[in-house]
Amino acid sequence: MPDISTLHRGVWRHVGSGLKRLEGALIAKPKIRDVVVVLPGMIGSVLEKGGKDLWALSGSALWNTLTSMGGWLQNLKLEDPEADDGVTATKLLDDVTILPGLVKIDGYGGITRMIKGEFEVVLGSIGSPQPANYYEFPYDWRRDNRITARALERFVGDKLRIWREATNNPDAKVILLAHSMGGLVSRYYCEVLGGWTQCRALVTFGTPHRGSPNSLDFLVNGYKKLFVDLTEPLRSMPSAYQLLPIYPLVSDGGELHRVAEMHFPGVDSDMANDGLAFHREIESAVVTNSSDRRYAGSFTTLPFVGTTQPTLQSATWSEGKLKASRTVPAGVDPLLSDGDGTVPRLSAIPIELSTDYRDTFVAEHHASIHNHRGVLQDIRERIVHMQTEGLAAIRGPKTARAGERAEISLDVEDVYTRDDQPVVSAAVVDGSVRGLVAVIAPLDGRPPTQMDMTEGDEGFSVDISGLDSGGYRLTIESVDRGPTAPSPVHDVFAVAGT
């Protein structure tokens, strides 16, 4: 008979091995049986021509590159929207990139790292025939989004077939994670081209489902920022017209009009009408698809909507000039007067989902909504949920109720010069805080600077004069902590040298 010490050792070896097995089970990454595809927004893909970068502006050198090569960027112009001009999209931008005033993106590194870090996936590349289930889909963002959607259709069909055969899983589908204009590409693929039959979910981050007044402002008034004039290239891009608002928002003599119903000097009316037709095609397809019982049961669109940020909502046409405004058009509920700084709240919600209330709202800027910590956590849990089986057979789910919290509204320019009065402003909505701090991180890797914001009658502000030229990532957060404290809000900006 073994002695007591031997028994103890045996018991503890057994317990220890069990704990190791348990630990391994707890920390194992969930497997994704589906195929995940990430689509960037406008300017979010690197463009090359003849083996040389045509558009790859990002990081700390962004502003200097943009200003010194502004003339060369005229090569972005499409002489013939239908013809192949030799430009190819090669990869997603993983760092900050900015077209001041029109659009800016805080890169796609955050969402990529989350997927690769949290899940067991096989990384793939567009040109490889090897089976994989995580892809990034760069595209030529100047082109008609219909063209890109057809390319996405071919891409998904090919990659999904290879993955299904390799894993012997004919039920695998695609999960599309799309930022900004990438959501319009995905919507056309899913709704008009029938991609919903192959898609488990389309997740959109700040997608202008009903257009963005920012595009109207720059197509009409031109795009001239300091040393850069991209007016003609922008006016040549079908995609820019497909970003135009599709609802009446331009006041002309007190009467509201859609953009496509008006004629503006320098703006191609045919392209504006075709931009509206693009959206109408999606709307019509949604109606047709909804009559198929499989549509509602197997495919869903999940919009993430940025809120609380000052956002253009309407415009006035008077004496040959267009003036954009943050005032909602007449007839629009004043509760819809915010957005993510680029896309109004009302536009980030697809028309057919207006009263479904399946949207996820986050107080964040357009440039950073897809990298917001809470959003990434939400996406992780949604993907996990999509991979589960048998949930419908389980009775009695419980719903947790989240506590109310304040939110931060941030107002920051895209570009400051040394001659500006560089002030960042913020306000606290639906609550109060003891104070706000601004964390300013140079994109070149230098240590960030933390500055206390000063509270005044109209909110909080901080003077950021004295910054060197270059790009910066900005975080505004509360000095309070805990479940009722507001989530930090992020954005990016550049300082131009003189």
C-alpha positions in Angstrom: 0.0 0.0 0.0 1.4 3.4 -0.9 2.2 5.8 1.9 0.2 9.0 2.4 2.9 11.3 0.9 2.8 9.2 -2.3 -1.0 9.5 -2.4 -0.8 13.2 -1.9 1.7 13.6 -4.7 -0.5 11.5 -7.0 -3.6 13.5 -6.1 -1.8 16.8 -6.7 -0.4 15.6 -10.0 -3.9 14.7 -11.0 -5.3 18.1 -9.8 -2.4 20.0 -11.4 -2.9 18.3 -14.8 -6.6 19.0 -14.6 -6.0 22.7 -13.8 -3.6 22.9 -16.8 -6.3 21.4 -19.0 -8.8 23.8 -17.6 -6.5 26.8 -18.0 -5.8 25.8 -21.6 -9.5 25.6 -22.3 -10.1 29.0 -20.8 -7.4 30.8 -22.7 -7.9 29.0 -26.1 -8.8 31.5 -28.8 -12.2 30.9 -30.3 -12.1 29.5 -33.9 -13.9 31.4 -36.6 -15.6 29.0 -39.0 -16.7 31.8 -41.3 -14.6 34.1 -43.5 -14.0 37.6 -42.2 -13.3 40.5 -44.7 -12.3 44.1 -43.7 -13.1 46.9 -46.1 -11.7 50.4 -45.6 -13.3 53.7 -46.3 -12.5 56.4 -48.8 -8.7 57.1 -49.0 -8.1 54.0 -46.8 -6.4 51.9 -49.5 -2.8 52.4 -50.8 -3.0 53.1 -54.6 -0.1 52.4 -56.9 0.7 53.1 -60.5 3.6 51.6 -62.4 5.0 50.2 -59.2 5.1 53.6 -57.5 2.9 54.9 -54.7 0.1 57.2 -56.0 -1.6 57.4 -52.6 0.1 56.2 -49.4 0.0 59.2 -47.2 0.1 58.2 -43.5 2.0 58.6 -40.3 4.0 61.5 -39.0 5.2 62.6 -42.4 1.7 62.9 -43.8 1.4 66.6 -43.9 4.8 67.4 -45.2 4.3 64.8 -48.0 0.9 66.1 -48.8 2.0 69.7 -49.1 5.2 69.0 -51.1 3.5 66.6 -53.5 0.1 68.4 -53.9 0.7 68.9 -57.7 1.6 65.3 -58.2 -1.6 64.2 -56.5 -3.5 65.6 -59.5 -2.7 62.2 -60.9 -5.6 60.9 -58.8 -8.0 62.5 -61.4 -10.0 60.1 -63.5 -9.9 61.2 -67.1 -12.4 58.4 -68.0 -14.3 56.8 -65.1 -14.9 53.7 -67.1 -11.3 53.2 -68.4 -8.4 51.4 -66.7 -5.7 53.9 -65.9 -3.3 51.4 -64.5 -3.9 52.3 -60.8 -4.2 49.3 -58.4 -5.1 49.1 -54.7 -2.5 47.0 -52.9 -3.2 47.1 -49.2 -5.0 48.9 -46.3 -3.5 51.9 -44.6 -2.7 50.9 -41.0 -1.7 54.4 -39.9 -3.4 57.8 -39.8 -4.2 59.5 -43.1 -6.0 62.7 -43.7 -7.6 64.7 -46.5 -8.2 67.8 -44.4 -11.9 68.7 -44.1 -13.2 65.9 -46.2 -12.2 62.6 -44.6 -9.6 61.2 -42.2 -8.9 57.7 -40.9 -7.0 56.5 -37.9 -5.8 53.5 -39.8 -7.0 49.9 -39.7 -4.3 48.4 -37.5 -6.6 48.3 -34.4 -9.3 46.1 -35.9 -6.8 43.9 -37.6 -4.9 43.3 -34.3 -8.1 42.6 -32.5 -9.2 39.9 -35.0 -5.7 38.3 -35.1 -5.2 38.6 -31.4 -8.6 37.4 -30.2 -9.4 34.6 -32.7 -7.9 31.6 -34.3 -7.9 32.6 -37.9 -5.9 31.7 -41.0 -4.5 34.9 -42.6 -4.9 35.2 -46.3 -3.9 37.5 -49.1 -5.9 38.6 -52.1 -3.7 36.9 -54.7 -3.0 33.6 -52.9 -5.0 30.4 -53.7 -4.4 29.0 -50.2 -7.4 28.5 -48.0 -7.8 31.3 -45.4 -10.5 33.0 -43.5 -9.3 36.5 -42.7 -8.7 39.0 -45.5 -8.3 42.7 -46.0 -9.9 44.1 -49.2 -8.2 47.2 -50.6 -9.9 48.9 -53.5 -9.5 51.9 -55.8 -11.7 54.3 -53.8 -11.9 56.8 -56.7 -14.1 54.4 -58.8 -17.8 53.8 -59.0 -18.7 51.7 -55.9 -20.6 49.4 -58.2 -17.4 48.4 -59.9 -15.8 47.7 -56.5 -18.9 45.8 -55.3 -18.6 43.5 -58.4 -14.9 42.9 -57.6 -15.9 42.1 -54.0 -18.5 39.6 -55.4 -15.9 37.8 -57.3 -13.4 37.9 -54.4 -15.9 36.5 -51.8 -17.2 33.9 -54.1 -13.7 32.6 -54.8 -12.3 32.7 -51.2 -15.5 31.3 -49.6 -15.5 28.4 -52.0 -11.9 27.6 -51.2 -12.5 27.9 -47.5 -15.6 25.7 -47.6 -13.8 23.0 -49.5 -10.7 23.1 -47.3 -12.7 22.9 -44.0 -15.5 20.7 -45.3 -17.9 23.3 -44.0 -20.5 24.2 -46.7 -22.3 26.4 -44.2 -19.5 28.9 -43.8 -20.4 32.4 -44.8 -18.6 35.8 -45.0 -18.7 38.4 -42.2 -18.0 41.9 -43.7 -16.5 44.6 -41.4 -16.8 47.8 -43.3 -15.7 51.4 -42.4 -17.3 54.4 -44.0 -17.6 54.1 -47.8 -16.6 50.5 -47.5 -20.1 50.0 -46.1 -21.7 51.3 -49.3 -19.6 48.9 -51.4 -20.7 46.1 -49.1 -24.4 47.1 -49.2 -24.4 47.1 -53.0 -22.8 43.6 -53.0 -25.2 42.2 -50.4 -28.4 43.8 -51.6 -28.1 44.4 -55.4 -25.8 41.6 -56.4 -27.4 39.1 -54.1 -24.4 38.7 -51.8 -26.7 38.3 -48.8 -27.1 34.7 -49.6 -23.4 34.2 -48.9 -23.1 36.7 -46.0 -23.8 36.1 -42.3 -23.5 39.8 -41.3 -22.5 43.2 -42.6 -21.1 45.4 -39.9 -20.8 49.1 -40.8 -18.8 51.7 -38.9 -19.8 55.3 -39.7 -21.1 54.4 -43.2 -23.0 57.3 -44.9 -26.0 55.2 -45.9 -27.9 58.4 -46.8 -24.8 60.5 -47.7 -22.6 63.1 -46.1 -22.9 66.9 -46.4 -19.1 67.1 -46.3 -18.9 65.7 -49.8 -21.4 68.3 -51.0 -19.4 71.1 -49.4 -16.2 70.2 -51.2 -17.7 69.2 -54.6 -19.5 72.6 -54.8 -17.0 74.9 -53.1 -13.9 73.1 -54.3 -11.2 71.4 -52.3 -8.4 73.9 -51.5 -6.5 73.5 -48.2 -3.4 75.6 -47.8 -1.0 74.2 -50.4 -3.2 71.4 -51.7 -5.9 71.8 -54.4 -7.7 68.5 -55.1 -10.9 70.1 -56.5 -10.6 68.6 -60.0 -9.6 65.1 -58.9 -12.5 64.9 -56.5 -15.0 66.1 -59.1 -13.8 63.4 -61.4 -14.5 60.5 -58.9 -17.9 58.7 -59.1 -17.4 57.6 -55.5 -17.4 61.2 -54.3 -20.8 61.7 -55.9 -22.1 58.5 -54.3 -21.3 60.1 -50.9 -23.7 63.0 -51.6 -26.8 63.2 -49.3 -29.9 61.6 -50.8 -32.4 63.6 -48.7 -33.5 67.2 -49.1 -31.1 69.4 -47.2 -30.2 72.3 -49.4 -32.3 75.4 -48.8 -32.8 77.6 -51.9 -35.1 80.5 -51.2 -36.5 78.7 -48.2 -37.4 75.5 -50.1 -35.4 72.3 -49.5 -34.0 70.3 -52.4 -32.0 67.2 -52.9 -28.5 67.7 -54.3 -29.4 65.8 -57.5 -32.4 68.2 -58.1 -30.1 71.3 -58.3 -27.3 72.4 -60.6 -24.1 73.8 -59.1 -21.2 75.3 -61.1 -18.4 72.9 -61.6 -20.4 69.9 -60.3 -21.3 67.2 -62.9 -25.1 66.9 -62.7 -25.1 63.6 -64.5 -22.7 62.1 -61.9 -24.8 63.6 -59.1 -27.9 62.0 -60.5 -26.1 58.7 -60.9 -24.9 58.9 -57.3 -28.5 59.2 -56.2 -29.4 56.3 -58.5 -26.8 54.1 -56.8 -28.6 54.5 -53.5 -32.0 54.0 -55.0 -30.8 50.7 -56.5 -29.9 49.5 -53.0 -33.2 50.6 -51.6 -35.1 48.8 -54.3 -33.1 45.6 -53.8 -33.8 45.7 -50.1 -37.6 45.7 -50.8 -37.2 42.8 -53.2 -34.9 40.8 -50.9 -37.2 41.3 -47.9 -39.9 39.2 -49.6 -37.5 36.2 -49.4 -38.1 34.4 -46.1 -34.4 33.4 -46.0 -33.3 37.0 -46.0 -34.4 38.0 -42.5 -33.4 34.6 -41.0 -29.8 34.3 -42.3 -28.4 37.8 -42.9 -28.3 41.0 -40.9 -26.8 44.5 -41.2 -25.4 45.9 -37.9 -24.6 49.7 -38.1 -22.3 51.4 -35.6 -23.3 55.0 -35.4 -21.0 57.8 -34.1 -22.8 60.4 -31.9 -22.3 63.6 -29.9 -19.7 65.2 -32.3 -20.4 68.5 -34.2 -21.4 67.5 -37.7 -22.6 69.2 -40.9 -26.3 68.6 -41.4 -27.6 71.0 -44.1 -26.6 73.8 -46.5 -28.0 77.1 -47.9 -27.6 78.1 -51.6 -27.8 81.9 -52.0 -26.3 84.3 -54.5 -24.3 81.6 -56.2 -22.7 80.4 -53.0 -23.2 77.3 -50.9 -22.8 77.5 -47.1 -22.8 74.3 -45.1 -24.3 74.3 -41.6 -24.6 72.2 -38.5 -28.4 72.9 -38.3 -30.6 70.0 -39.2 -32.9 70.6 -42.2 -36.5 71.6 -41.6 -38.6 68.5 -40.9 -35.8 66.5 -39.4 -36.1 65.7 -35.7 -33.7 68.0 -33.7 -32.7 64.9 -31.7 -30.8 63.9 -34.8 -28.6 66.9 -34.8 -25.3 65.2 -34.0 -23.1 62.6 -35.7 -19.5 61.5 -35.8 -18.1 64.7 -37.2 -18.3 63.5 -40.8 -21.5 61.4 -41.1 -24.7 62.7 -39.5 -26.5 60.3 -37.1 -29.5 60.0 -39.4 -27.2 59.0 -42.3 -25.3 56.3 -40.5 -28.6 54.3 -40.1 -29.9 52.5 -43.2 -33.3 53.6 -44.3 -34.9 50.2 -43.8 -33.6 49.9 -40.2 -34.9 53.3 -39.2 -37.3 51.8 -36.6 -35.5 48.5 -36.0 -33.3 50.0 -33.3 -30.5 47.5 -33.8 -27.9 50.2 -34.2 -25.0 50.6 -31.7 -24.3 54.2 -30.7 -20.9 55.4 -29.6 -19.6 58.9 -28.8 -16.7 58.8 -31.2 -15.3 60.6 -34.2 -15.6 59.1 -37.8 -11.8 58.7 -38.1 -11.6 56.5 -35.0 -15.0 54.7 -34.6 -13.7 51.4 -35.9 -10.8 51.5 -33.5 -12.8 52.5 -30.4 -12.0 50.1 -27.5 -15.7 49.5 -26.7 -16.5 49.0 -30.4 -13.8 46.4 -30.8 -15.0 44.6 -27.7 -18.5 44.6 -29.1 -17.4 43.3 -32.4 -15.4 40.5 -30.7 -18.5 39.4 -28.8 -20.7 39.6 -31.9 -18.3 37.4 -33.9 -18.1 34.9 -31.0 -21.9 34.9 -31.0 -22.1 34.3 -34.7 -20.0 31.1 -34.3 -22.2 29.6 -31.6 -24.7 26.8 -32.3 -28.0 25.7 -30.6 -28.7 29.0 -28.9 -32.3 29.1 -30.1 -33.0 25.9 -28.2 -32.0 27.4 -24.9 -34.8 29.1 -22.9 -34.8 32.0 -20.5 -32.0 34.4 -21.5 -31.2 37.3 -19.2 -30.6 40.8 -20.4 -28.2 43.1 -18.5 -29.1 46.7 -18.2 -26.3 49.2 -18.6 -26.1 52.3 -16.4 -26.5 55.7 -17.9 -23.3 57.6 -18.5 -22.2 61.0 -19.7 -20.7 61.4 -23.2 -17.9 63.7 -24.6 -18.4 65.8 -27.6 -15.1 66.8 -29.3 -14.5 69.7 -31.8 -11.1 69.7 -33.5 -9.8 70.9 -36.8 -8.2 68.6 -39.3 -5.1 70.9 -39.8 -3.7 73.7 -37.8 -1.0 76.2 -38.8 1.3 78.2 -36.6 -0.8 81.3 -37.5 -4.0 79.7 -36.2 -5.2 79.9 -32.6 -5.0 76.2 -32.1 -7.7 75.4 -29.6 -9.4 72.0 -29.1 -12.9 72.2 -27.6 -15.0 69.6 -25.9 -18.3 69.4 -24.0 -19.9 66.9 -21.7 -23.3 65.7 -22.8 -26.1 64.2 -20.6 -24.0 64.3 -17.4 -21.1 66.0 -15.7 -17.5 65.3 -14.8 -14.9 66.8 -12.5 -12.6 67.6 -15.4 -11.3 66.5 -18.8 -7.7 65.9 -20.0 -6.3 66.0 -23.5 -3.6 63.4 -24.4 -1.7 64.4 -27.6 0.5 61.7 -29.1 2.8 62.5 -32.0 2.6 59.9 -34.8 6.4 59.7 -35.0 6.6 57.8 -31.7 7.6 60.6 -29.4 6.1 60.5 -25.9 2.5 61.8 -25.6 1.7 65.1 -23.8 -1.1 65.2 -21.3 -2.8 68.6 -20.7 -5.7 69.6 -18.4 -8.6 71.2 -20.2 -10.0 74.4 -18.9 -13.7 74.6 -18.2 -15.7 77.6 -19.4 -19.2 78.7 -20.0 -19.4 76.7 -23.3 -17.5 73.6 -22.1 -13.9 72.6 -22.0 -10.9 73.8 -24.1 -7.2 73.5 -24.3 -4.6 75.6 -26.2 -2.3 73.3 -28.2 0.0 76.0 -29.6 3.7 75.2 -29.8 3.3 71.8 -31.3 5.9 70.8 -34.0 4.6 70.2 -37.5 3.4 66.7 -38.1 0.6 64.4 -37.3 -1.0 63.8 -33.9 -3.4 61.4 -32.3 -5.7 63.1 -29.8 -7.5 61.5 -26.9 -10.0 63.4 -24.7 -10.9 61.6 -21.5 -12.5 62.3 -18.1 -10.5 62.5 -14.9 -13.3 60.4 -13.4 -13.1 56.6 -13.5 -15.7 53.9 -13.1 -18.7 52.6 -14.9 -20.5 55.9 -15.2 -17.5 57.9 -16.5 -17.7 58.8 -20.2 -15.7 56.8 -22.7 -12.7 58.5 -24.1 -13.1 60.2 -27.5 -10.4 60.1 -30.2 -9.5 62.0 -33.3 -6.4 62.8 -35.4 -5.1 66.1 -36.7 -2.0 67.6 -38.4 0.1 70.8 -37.7 1.5 72.4 -40.8 4.8 74.1 -40.7 5.3 77.6 -42.0 
